[in-house]
């Protein structure tokens, strides 16, 4: 299970640029309702693109909880891109937790499937019966919109514009994604066979 420990500090696109894309008159900061709507649409579109590509856009902390390792030597982290692993903790059935020293594990970065592995050929720490392991990671392309690949930002703008323009429309007859979004995100999606 993945738990987001903190929301993204900023929207995945520059809000002034997004407002210009929407052709909203400048100075929307004076209209707090409009500014809030623009930010909500940008953040919702960012979440949609994250779901579509399986990657986090703005860097933030997550907790991944597992009851067993698929492979005791190395396991793919279901978040990408992972900038760092902050902690690995093992919790037994009684709720007693034990922090695992960072010299026992290593992050193997990958743009699609980063891996947590036992360091130096060792196995990952054992997970007790009815217990769990919690892995805290920092995942995302970066701390600011400009750290996100351009085509993903453009996809956020297109999807966000659809959310903004059709916010009062009935759900019937609406296209799932605006034209071009799938093409923009294609190279950022993991190919699964």
N, C-alpha and C positions, 0 to 999 in steps of 0.2 A: 504494500500500500504506500502511495506517495502522499505526503502531507506538505502543503506549502506553509512554511513557518513565518513568512513575512510577504506582504504584497510587493509588487514591483514599485520601486521608489518613483519612477516616472513612467509615462505612457511610452509605447514603443515607437512613436513618431513624434516629431516636433509639432506641438499643438498649433502654433501659428501657421506652419506650412500646411497642416491638415485643414485648418480653417480656410486658408486660401484655396486649397484643393476643392473644398466644399462651396467655394465662392460666397463665403460668409463675409459680410462687411467687416473691415478692420475695426478694432476697438471693442471686440466682443468681451474683453475682460471687464468692461463696465456693465455687462449684462451677465450676472453670475449664473442665472439659469441656463443661458446659452453656452457659456464657458463649461459648465458642468456637463451639459449634454454632449458637447464636442469631446470632452475628455472621456466620458463613459463610452461613447461610440468607438473611440480610438482604443481604449483598453479592452473592450469586448471584442473588437476585431483582432487585436493582438492575441487574445486567448483563443479565438477561432483559428488563427494561423498557427499558433503553437500546437493545437490539436491536430491540425492537418499535416504538419511536417514532423511532429513528435520531437520538437526542439523548443527550448525556452529562449525567448528573445532578450528580455532584460534580466540581468543577473540578480539572483536572490537565493535565499536559503530554503532547502527542502529536507524532509526526513523521509527516508525509505525504510520501511519496516518489513522484515521477512521472517518466516518461521523456520525456513531451512535454506541452505545454499544449494542451488542446482548442481554446482560442481564445488567441492570443498577447496579446490586450489585457486579458482578464479571464477568470477561471476560478472555478467554484464549488468551495468547500472542502467535502469530504465529511464534515464534522463540524459539529455545532451544539450549543448556541450557542457561538460562538467569542468569547472575551473579548479576546484579543489575539494578534497574530502576533509571536513573539519573534525569528525569524530566517528568512531565505530564503538558501539556499546552493545553488550550482551545482557539480556534481562531474563532471569529464570522465572519459573511459574509462580513463585511467591512475590515477584516484583523486585527482587534484589538485583541491582544492576552492577555491571563491572565494565569499566572503560578499558578498551583494548589499546595497548601502546601502539603508536604510529610506526614503530620499527617492525611490527608484525605484518603490516599490510602496505600496499602501494597502489596508487591510482595510475592506470595506463590510459592516457587520454586518447580519445577518438571522437571525431565529429559526429558519428552516428551511434556508436555503442561503446562508451567508455567502460573500462573494466576495473573492478576491485580485485586484486590478487594478493595472495600470500607473498610477503617479501622474501627474496632469496630462495625460492622454491618451497617455502613452507606452506602449510595449509592455512586457510582462513580460520578464525577462532570457531570452536564448536558452539552450536546453539543447543542449549539444554532442551530436554523433552518438555513440551508445552511452554517453551520460552520463545523469545524473539531476539533478533539482532536489529539494531537501529543504526542506520548510516546517515549521518548529516552531511549534505553536500551543498556546494554553491554552484548553481547551474545557470547558464545564460550566455549570450554572445558578449555582453558587456554591460556597463553601468549607464550608458546613454544611448539614445536612438542612433546616433552616428556609428556606434559599434556594431549595429545589426547590418547584415548584407543588404545592399540597395534593393534587390528584387523582393526581399521579404518585407522591407518597409513599404515598397510600392503596393504589394499585396494587401498589407494592413490598410493603406490609404483607400484602395478600391473597395475592400470589404467594409471598412468603416463608413465610407460614403453611402454604401447600400443601407447600412443600419441607420444612418442619419436620415437619408431621404425617404426611407420606407418605414419609419418608426410608427406611423399611424395606419399603415396599410394592413389589410387582412392577409393572413399567411397564405391563402390560396393563390396559386398561379405565380408565386415568386420563384425565381431561379435560386438554386441552392447557393451558387457562388457567382459573383460578377465575372463577366468575360475577362479572360486573361489571367485570373488568379491561379488556376491550376498550372498554367505554363510557367508563371513566375516562380512558383514554389517547387516545381518538379525536381530540380537538381538537389534540393535540400531535403527531400523525402528519402527515407531509407527504403531500398528495394528489398522486398520480402518475397522469397520463393516458396 
